[in-house]
Amino acid sequence: MIEIMNDQRVFLNHGPIQMVLDISSKGLKESKIAIDVANRVMEQFEKMLVYINEAKSKNIESEISDHYTEVLKKMMHAVRLVGDKSYTPLAAVAGSFSEFALERAIEQGAGRVIINNGGDIALRDIEGNQILVGIPLTNDPSGKRIEIAITDSMGIRGICTSGFGGRSFTKGVADKAVALGYSASVADVCATFIGNETNVDDRSIVRALADEIDSGTDLTGQLITLSVNGLSRESKLRALLNGYYAMEKLYNKNIIIGGVVM
């Protein structure tokens, strides 16, 4: 389903993709470009279903075939960059679709593009304007937040979020793990990595094997977090430090530009 919203943004709801396309040029919304991009995203999704086994494979060093879809290639490159062999290309799927949509919009002459695919955002303004991004510090929308004014010269093209309570499984306990990256595909897998690293041993955490919850998961045999009830202060601090060290590792390798964990 493709829907033009009241403010001329476009909403795409197709399978697992729930994407808002905010595309404009010189201050005017470009809903026609957004609709065309949304159709191309759907085409990519349908084509990628042919390669679902490759998307779920942990063999990240396998050859990237020329026949693979553009989005699948982005996913595989992103996961290789992080280098954790327990990950499959699906760790970068949402950000890769956002990145694909961003690139198609710029190709069609858009000057300002913000693609939000369920919290995994690709963004760029090539007209010299700032994009103000807010990262809530709590789940209360009226609560405090960090605000980042992004300009094109900063090189931030992707802001992606992972954590407990999100759309995907996590191994950690972070409410939010946010990665700011040079691309949305890489930011996506990095946010997942940071969130997973906020893992601690605490009796208040309930875990289960991922495939006991979802038989189609790519996390077969891996424990995921089901609930967190009353973490001790010590466990919270340890989890935050683990997340910080994960961010620092990625930052020092120039894989991400920055991050937030809470």
Order of alpha helices (4+ residues) and beta strands (2+ residues): beta-beta-beta-beta-alpha-alpha-alpha-alpha-beta-beta-beta-beta-beta-beta-alpha-beta-alpha-beta-alpha-beta
